[in-house]
C-alpha cells in the first residue's frame, strides 16, 4: 500500500522529539511506548504488525511479530489515527539522548533502508518494518552486533533515532570501517560485514574493541557518535569514567 503523507517538525537538540501532523484519517505507526503527547481526536490502537499489508492473515502477522521479537522489540506496534476534524498532532520522543533522523523512503535506493535493530522510532502508515540478517553469519555472530537488523520499506516518511551526533556519509565504491555500535542506518546497496579490528595486540590493548563494522560499495550511511552501549558504559557506577570527578583534590574534598 502507498504510505500516508505526513508532515512533521523536530524539536530539541540533545534529546529530540518529533511532532507529526495528521490530516483526518491519516495514521502514523510507532514503537510501543514512544508517544509523548497527542491532541484530542487522535485515537491509538495496539496492533500486531505495521499495517502495511492489510490483507495479511493472522499467521502472517504472527510470523512478523515473532521476527520482531528476535530484535528485542515489542511484538506489537501502536497505530495513531486522526479521527477528529481538521489537522491533529502527535509527538514521539527519543528513548535516550541523541538525534532523530527524518528519512523519505521514496528517495532511497529501492525504497528501502537497513537500520540497526533498535533504531526505528515511527513512520507513516504503509511503511513495512521487517528484519534482515547479516549475510556474513559467522562474523555477525562473532562480532556480537549487526547480525540482526531492521529493514524499512515504503514510499513515505520514516524516523530513525541515533545516539549523540549524527554523521551522514556518502560512499562511492569505497570502504569504511566503523565501531560496530555506531552504524545507525545504511542503504541496501552497501555490503555490511563485521571483521576483526586488527592484530592480536591491537585487539587486546587498542581500546577500540575486538571487531569493527565494514561497509563497502556505493550508497549512503548514517553514523552515531554515542550508541546506547557506550552511554551505559560511561554512566555505569564502575565504568571507565566512574572515578574521574573524584580523582582531583577538589572532588575528594566535596565527597568528604
C-alpha positions in Angstrom: 0.0 0.0 0.0 1.1 3.6 -0.5 2.2 5.3 2.6 0.2 8.2 4.2 1.6 11.6 3.5 2.5 13.1 6.9 4.0 16.5 7.9 6.4 16.8 10.8 8.6 19.1 13.0 11.6 18.1 15.1 12.1 19.9 18.4 15.1 19.9 20.7 18.8 19.5 20.4 20.3 16.9 22.7 17.1 14.9 23.5 14.8 15.4 20.5 11.1 14.8 19.8 9.3 14.6 16.5 5.8 16.1 16.2 3.7 14.6 13.4 0.8 16.4 11.9 -2.0 14.1 10.6 -4.9 15.0 8.3 -8.2 13.3 9.0 -7.9 9.5 8.7 -4.1 9.6 8.4 -2.1 7.2 10.5 1.4 7.0 11.9 2.9 3.9 13.4 5.4 3.8 16.2 7.2 1.6 18.6 5.3 0.8 21.8 5.9 3.5 24.5 7.3 6.1 22.1 4.4 8.5 22.3 5.0 11.8 24.2 1.6 13.6 23.7 -1.3 13.6 21.3 -4.1 16.1 20.6 -7.8 15.4 21.1 -9.2 13.5 18.2 -6.3 11.1 17.7 -7.1 7.5 18.6 -4.4 4.9 19.1 -4.6 1.1 18.7 -2.1 -1.5 19.6 -1.8 -4.0 16.8 0.3 -7.0 15.8 2.0 -5.7 12.7 2.8 -2.5 10.9 -0.4 -2.4 8.8 1.5 -2.2 5.5 -0.3 -5.4 4.3 -4.0 -5.0 5.4 -4.9 -8.4 3.8 -2.3 -10.3 5.7 -3.7 -13.2 7.6 -3.3 -14.0 11.3 -0.4 -16.5 10.6 1.5 -13.9 8.6 1.1 -11.3 11.4 2.2 -13.9 14.0 5.4 -14.7 12.0 6.1 -11.0 11.6 5.6 -10.4 15.3 7.9 -13.3 16.1 10.6 -11.9 13.8 10.3 -8.5 15.6 10.8 -10.3 18.9 14.2 -11.5 17.7 15.3 -7.9 17.5 14.4 -7.3 21.2 11.4 -5.1 20.2 7.8 -5.4 21.3 5.8 -7.8 19.1 3.1 -5.0 19.0 3.1 -1.6 17.3 0.9 1.3 18.1 -1.2 3.0 15.3 -2.2 6.6 15.9 -5.0 7.8 13.6 -6.7 11.2 13.4 -10.4 10.6 13.8 -11.1 14.2 14.5 -12.0 17.2 12.4 -9.0 19.1 10.9 -5.3 18.5 11.4 -4.2 16.9 14.7 -0.7 16.4 16.1 1.0 13.5 17.9 4.6 13.6 19.2 7.2 10.9 19.8 10.3 11.1 22.0 13.7 9.6 21.5 14.5 6.8 24.1 17.8 8.3 25.1 19.9 11.5 24.3 20.6 11.8 20.6 19.2 12.9 17.3 16.1 12.0 15.3 16.8 11.4 11.6 13.9 12.1 9.2 14.2 9.9 6.1 12.0 9.9 2.9 12.0 6.3 1.8 10.8 7.3 -1.6 14.3 8.8 -2.2 16.2 5.8 -1.1 17.7 3.1 -3.3 14.9 0.5 -3.8 12.6 2.4 -1.5 14.2 0.7 1.5 16.7 1.3 4.3 18.6 -1.0 6.6 18.5 0.2 10.3 20.1 -1.0 13.5 17.8 -3.2 15.5 16.7 -0.5 18.0 16.9 2.5 15.6 13.3 2.7 14.3 11.1 5.3 16.1 8.0 5.9 13.9 6.8 6.1 10.3 3.8 6.8 8.1 1.3 4.0 7.8 2.2 1.9 4.8 5.8 1.5 5.8 6.8 -2.1 6.2 9.0 -2.8 9.2 10.7 -6.2 9.0 14.0 -7.8 9.9 17.0 -8.8 7.8 20.0 -10.9 8.7 23.6 -10.1 8.0 24.7 -12.3 5.1 28.1 -12.9 6.8 26.5 -15.1 9.6 29.8 -16.2 11.1 31.2 -12.7 11.5 27.8 -11.4 12.7 27.7 -14.0 15.5 31.3 -13.5 16.5 31.1 -9.7 16.3 28.1 -9.7 18.6 26.5 -6.7 16.8 25.0 -6.3 13.4 23.7 -9.8 12.9 20.0 -9.0 13.1 19.0 -5.7 11.5 15.7 -4.0 10.7 14.5 -3.2 7.2 12.2 -0.3 6.4 10.4 -0.4 3.0 7.9 2.1 1.6 7.4 5.5 -0.1 6.7 7.7 2.9 8.4 9.3 5.8 10.2 7.3 8.5 12.1 8.5 11.6 15.2 6.8 13.0 16.8 7.6 16.3 20.6 7.9 16.8 22.6 8.4 19.9 24.6 11.6 20.2 25.5 13.4 17.0 24.7 12.1 13.5 27.3 11.8 10.8 26.0 11.2 7.2 28.5 9.9 4.7 28.2 9.0 1.0 30.4 6.2 -0.2 31.3 5.9 -3.8 32.8 2.5 -4.4 34.7 2.9 -1.1 35.3 1.1 2.2 34.5 2.5 5.6 35.4 0.8 8.9 33.4 1.8 11.9 32.9 0.9 15.6 30.2 -1.8 15.4 27.7 0.1 17.6 28.0 3.3 15.6 26.1 2.3 12.5 22.6 3.6 12.6 21.3 3.0 9.1 22.6 2.4 5.5 21.3 1.9 2.0 20.8 -1.7 0.9 23.3 -1.2 -1.9 26.2 -1.3 0.6 27.8 -4.5 1.7 27.8 -4.8 5.5 30.2 -7.1 7.4 31.8 -7.4 10.9 35.5 -8.1 10.9 38.3 -8.3 13.5 39.9 -5.0 14.3 43.5 -6.0 13.5 46.3 -7.9 15.1 46.2 -9.5 18.5 47.9 -6.7 20.3 45.6 -4.0 18.7 42.6 -6.1 19.6 43.6 -6.5 23.2 45.2 -3.2 24.0 43.9 -0.8 21.3 40.7 0.1 23.2 38.6 0.0 20.0 37.1 -3.4 20.7 37.7 -6.7 19.1 35.6 -6.1 16.0 34.8 -3.3 13.5 31.9 -3.0 11.1 32.9 -2.7 7.5 30.7 -1.1 4.8 31.7 -1.4 1.1 30.3 -0.1 -2.1 28.2 2.9 -3.2 25.5 4.3 -1.0 24.7 6.4 2.0 25.3 5.6 5.6 24.3 7.3 8.9 26.6 7.0 11.9 26.0 7.9 15.6 28.7 9.2 17.9 27.2 7.8 21.1 25.4 4.4 20.8 23.5 3.3 23.8 26.1 0.7 24.7 28.8 3.3 25.1 26.4 5.6 27.0 25.7 2.8 29.5 29.4 2.1 30.0 30.1 5.8 30.7 27.3 6.2 33.2 27.8 2.8 34.9 28.9 3.1 38.6 32.0 1.0 37.8 32.5 2.3 34.3 35.8 3.7 33.0 34.6 7.3 33.8 33.4 6.5 37.3 36.5 7.9 39.1 37.2 10.9 37.0 35.4 13.5 39.1 36.7 12.3 42.4 40.3 12.0 41.2 41.0 15.7 41.8 41.7 17.3 45.1 38.5 19.3 44.9 36.5 16.2 44.1 37.9 14.4 47.2 37.0 17.4 49.4 33.5 17.6 48.1 33.0 13.9 48.6 34.1 14.2 52.2 
